[in-house]
Amino acid sequence: MSRQVDCQKECTNGCILGDKCPNLEYLAKARKLLAETSIDKLIEISDSRFLPPPPPAQ
């Protein structure tokens, strides 16, 4: 029997399932993004999250 885990709540200090984590593919993608993206680009991406949305096209 496998245990259902709410990762957002239970894994705040790290994954509690280890190699059985269903989200390992996302971890690999995140590590790849961080390894291949400059810090300046990462900051730009982060900053863009707080900009107001563009006005709708008319």
NUFITOR-184871 format. One record per atom (N, C-alpha, C, CB): residue number from 1; atom name; x, y, z. Coordinates in steps of 0.2 Angstrom, whole numbers, always signed. Glycine has a CB too. Layout:
BEGIN
ATOM  vopa  marti      u      v      w
ATOM   NUM     CA      X      Y      Z
...
//
This chain:
BEGIN
ATOM  vopa  marti      u      v      w
ATOM     1      N     +4     -6     +0
ATOM     1     CA     +0     +0     +0
ATOM     1      C     +4     +6     +0
ATOM     1     CB     -5     +0     +6
ATOM     2      N     +3    +11     -5
ATOM     2     CA     +7    +17     -5
ATOM     2      C     +4    +23     -1
ATOM     2     CB     +9    +19    -12
ATOM     3      N     +7    +27     +1
ATOM     3     CA     +5    +33     +5
ATOM     3      C     +4    +39     +1
ATOM     3     CB     +9    +34    +11
ATOM     4      N     -2    +42     +1
ATOM     4     CA     -3    +48     -3
ATOM     4      C     +0    +54     +1
ATOM     4     CB    -11    +50     -4
ATOM     5      N     +4    +58     -2
ATOM     5     CA     +8    +63     +1
ATOM     5      C     +6    +70     -3
ATOM     5     CB    +15    +62     +0
ATOM     6      N     +4    +75     +1
ATOM     6     CA     +3    +82     -1
ATOM     6      C    +10    +85     -1
ATOM     6     CB     -2    +86     +3
ATOM     7      N    +13    +85     -7
ATOM     7     CA    +20    +87     -7
ATOM     7      C    +21    +95     -5
ATOM     7     CB    +23    +87    -14
ATOM     8      N    +16    +99     -7
ATOM     8     CA    +16   +106     -5
ATOM     8      C    +17   +107     +2
ATOM     8     CB    +10   +109     -8
ATOM     9      N    +13   +103     +6
ATOM     9     CA    +13   +104    +13
ATOM     9      C    +18    +99    +17
ATOM     9     CB     +6   +102    +16
ATOM    10      N    +19    +93    +15
ATOM    10     CA    +23    +89    +19
ATOM    10      C    +31    +89    +17
ATOM    10     CB    +21    +82    +18
ATOM    11      N    +32    +91    +11
ATOM    11     CA    +39    +91     +9
ATOM    11      C    +43    +98     +9
ATOM    11     CB    +40    +88     +2
ATOM    12      N    +41   +102    +14
ATOM    12     CA    +43   +109    +14
ATOM    12      C    +51   +109    +16
ATOM    12     CB    +39   +113    +19
ATOM    13      N    +53   +104    +19
ATOM    13     CA    +60   +103    +21
ATOM    13      C    +64    +98    +17
ATOM    13     CB    +61   +101    +29
ATOM    14      N    +61    +96    +11
ATOM    14     CA    +64    +91     +7
ATOM    14      C    +59    +85     +6
ATOM    14     CB    +71    +89    +10
ATOM    15      N    +60    +82     +1
ATOM    15     CA    +56    +76     -1
ATOM    15      C    +56    +71     +4
ATOM    15     CB    +58    +74     -8
ATOM    16      N    +50    +68     +6
ATOM    16     CA    +50    +63    +11
ATOM    16      C    +49    +56     +8
ATOM    16     CB    +44    +64    +16
ATOM    17      N    +48    +56     +1
ATOM    17     CA    +48    +49     -2
ATOM    17      C    +54    +47     -6
ATOM    17     CB    +42    +50     -7
ATOM    18      N    +59    +52     -6
ATOM    18     CA    +65    +50     -9
ATOM    18      C    +65    +47    -16
ATOM    18     CB    +69    +44     -5
ATOM    19      N    +67    +41    -18
ATOM    19     CA    +67    +39    -25
ATOM    19      C    +60    +37    -27
ATOM    19     CB    +72    +33    -25
ATOM    20      N    +56    +37    -23
ATOM    20     CA    +49    +35    -25
ATOM    20      C    +44    +41    -26
ATOM    20     CB    +46    +31    -19
ATOM    21      N    +47    +47    -26
ATOM    21     CA    +44    +53    -27
ATOM    21      C    +41    +53    -34
ATOM    21     CB    +48    +59    -26
ATOM    22      N    +35    +55    -35
ATOM    22     CA    +32    +55    -42
ATOM    22      C    +34    +61    -46
ATOM    22     CB    +24    +54    -41
ATOM    23      N    +37    +66    -42
ATOM    23     CA    +39    +72    -46
ATOM    23      C    +46    +73    -47
ATOM    23     CB    +37    +78    -41
ATOM    24      N    +50    +67    -48
ATOM    24     CA    +57    +68    -49
ATOM    24      C    +59    +71    -56
ATOM    24     CB    +60    +61    -49
ATOM    25      N    +54    +70    -61
ATOM    25     CA    +55    +73    -67
ATOM    25      C    +56    +80    -67
ATOM    25     CB    +50    +70    -73
ATOM    26      N    +52    +83    -63
ATOM    26     CA    +51    +90    -62
ATOM    26      C    +58    +93    -59
ATOM    26     CB    +45    +93    -58
ATOM    27      N    +60    +89    -54
ATOM    27     CA    +67    +91    -51
ATOM    27      C    +72    +91    -56
ATOM    27     CB    +68    +86    -45
ATOM    28      N    +72    +86    -60
ATOM    28     CA    +78    +86    -65
ATOM    28      C    +77    +92    -70
ATOM    28     CB    +77    +79    -69
ATOM    29      N    +71    +94    -72
ATOM    29     CA    +70    +99    -76
ATOM    29      C    +72   +106    -73
ATOM    29     CB    +62   +100    -78
ATOM    30      N    +71   +106    -66
ATOM    30     CA    +72   +112    -63
ATOM    30      C    +80   +113    -62
ATOM    30     CB    +69   +112    -56
ATOM    31      N    +83   +107    -61
ATOM    31     CA    +91   +107    -60
ATOM    31      C    +94   +109    -67
ATOM    31     CB    +93   +101    -58
ATOM    32      N    +91   +107    -72
ATOM    32     CA    +94   +108    -79
ATOM    32      C    +93   +116    -80
ATOM    32     CB    +90   +104    -84
ATOM    33      N    +87   +118    -79
ATOM    33     CA    +86   +126    -80
ATOM    33      C    +91   +130    -76
ATOM    33     CB    +79   +128    -78
ATOM    34      N    +92   +128    -70
ATOM    34     CA    +97   +132    -66
ATOM    34      C   +104   +131    -68
ATOM    34     CB    +96   +130    -58
ATOM    35      N   +106   +125    -71
ATOM    35     CA   +112   +124    -73
ATOM    35      C   +114   +128    -79
ATOM    35     CB   +114   +117    -74
ATOM    36      N   +109   +129    -84
ATOM    36     CA   +110   +131    -90
ATOM    36      C   +108   +138    -91
ATOM    36     CB   +106   +127    -95
ATOM    37      N   +105   +142    -86
ATOM    37     CA   +103   +148    -87
ATOM    37      C   +107   +153    -82
ATOM    37     CB    +95   +149    -85
ATOM    38      N   +109   +159    -85
ATOM    38     CA   +113   +164    -82
ATOM    38      C   +109   +167    -76
ATOM    38     CB   +116   +169    -86
ATOM    39      N   +112   +169    -71
ATOM    39     CA   +109   +172    -65
ATOM    39      C   +105   +178    -67
ATOM    39     CB   +114   +174    -60
ATOM    40      N   +108   +182    -72
ATOM    40     CA   +104   +188    -74
ATOM    40      C    +98   +186    -78
ATOM    40     CB   +109   +192    -79
ATOM    41      N    +98   +181    -81
ATOM    41     CA    +91   +178    -85
ATOM    41      C    +86   +176    -79
ATOM    41     CB    +93   +173    -90
ATOM    42      N    +89   +172    -74
ATOM    42     CA    +85   +170    -69
ATOM    42      C    +81   +176    -65
ATOM    42     CB    +88   +166    -64
ATOM    43      N    +85   +181    -64
ATOM    43     CA    +83   +187    -61
ATOM    43      C    +77   +190    -65
ATOM    43     CB    +88   +192    -59
ATOM    44      N    +79   +191    -71
ATOM    44     CA    +74   +194    -76
ATOM    44      C    +67   +190    -76
ATOM    44     CB    +77   +194    -83
ATOM    45      N    +68   +183    -76
ATOM    45     CA    +62   +179    -76
ATOM    45      C    +58   +180    -69
ATOM    45     CB    +64   +171    -76
ATOM    46      N    +62   +181    -64
ATOM    46     CA    +58   +182    -57
ATOM    46      C    +55   +188    -57
ATOM    46     CB    +64   +181    -52
ATOM    47      N    +58   +194    -59
ATOM    47     CA    +56   +200    -59
ATOM    47      C    +49   +201    -64
ATOM    47     CB    +61   +205    -62
ATOM    48      N    +49   +197    -69
ATOM    48     CA    +43   +198    -74
ATOM    48      C    +37   +195    -70
ATOM    48     CB    +45   +194    -80
ATOM    49      N    +38   +191    -65
ATOM    49     CA    +32   +188    -62
ATOM    49      C    +28   +193    -58
ATOM    49     CB    +34   +183    -57
ATOM    50      N    +31   +199    -57
ATOM    50     CA    +28   +204    -53
ATOM    50      C    +26   +210    -57
ATOM    50     CB    +33   +207    -47
ATOM    51      N    +27   +210    -63
ATOM    51     CA    +25   +215    -68
ATOM    51      C    +17   +215    -69
ATOM    51     CB    +29   +215    -75
ATOM    52      N    +14   +221    -70
ATOM    52     CA     +7   +220    -72
ATOM    52      C     +6   +217    -79
ATOM    52     CB     +3   +227    -72
ATOM    53      N     +0   +214    -80
ATOM    53     CA     -1   +211    -86
ATOM    53      C     -2   +216    -92
ATOM    53     CB     -7   +206    -86
ATOM    54      N     +0   +214    -98
ATOM    54     CA     +0   +219   -103
ATOM    54      C     -8   +220   -105
ATOM    54     CB     +3   +217   -110
ATOM    55      N     -9   +226   -107
ATOM    55     CA    -16   +228   -109
ATOM    55      C    -19   +223   -114
ATOM    55     CB    -17   +235   -111
ATOM    56      N    -25   +222   -114
ATOM    56     CA    -28   +218   -120
ATOM    56      C    -28   +221   -127
ATOM    56     CB    -35   +216   -118
ATOM    57      N    -26   +217   -132
ATOM    57     CA    -26   +219   -138
ATOM    57      C    -33   +222   -141
ATOM    57     CB    -23   +214   -143
ATOM    58      N    -32   +227   -145
ATOM    58     CA    -39   +230   -147
ATOM    58      C    -39   +229   -154
ATOM    58     CB    -39   +237   -146
//
